[in-house]
Amino acid sequence: MAGFVKVAKTDEIVSGQGKMIEVGGKKIALFNVEGSFHAIDDTCTHRGGPLSEGVLEGKQVTCPWHGAMHDVTSGAVLGPPATQGVARYNVRVEGSDIEVEV
């Protein structure tokens, strides 16, 4: 049964940055896009690179391993070499707590 789980505080992730969190055995990349938080699978579909360590420009993260690009708001692939998107997770903010639905 899915539910929201507290994973971080809003002040832990500065705007334009990402952080890897583990929830329910899953590695999830949590991003701050101008104060709006978004969560996608941390593992790039190309060769498994850590998306949370990639460069975030607007809503686009670039995988640090081979340069594949994903939309952090939808998980969609935006540029090769990845050909498939990643899963997206619902995020909500309760006070200063960031919660992800898993």
Protein Blocks (a to p, Z undefined) as FASTA:
>chain_A
ZZdddfbdfklpcghiacdddeehiacddddeehiacdddfbdfklopafklmccehjbc
cdfklopacdfknopafbdfbfbdcdddddddehjaccddZZ
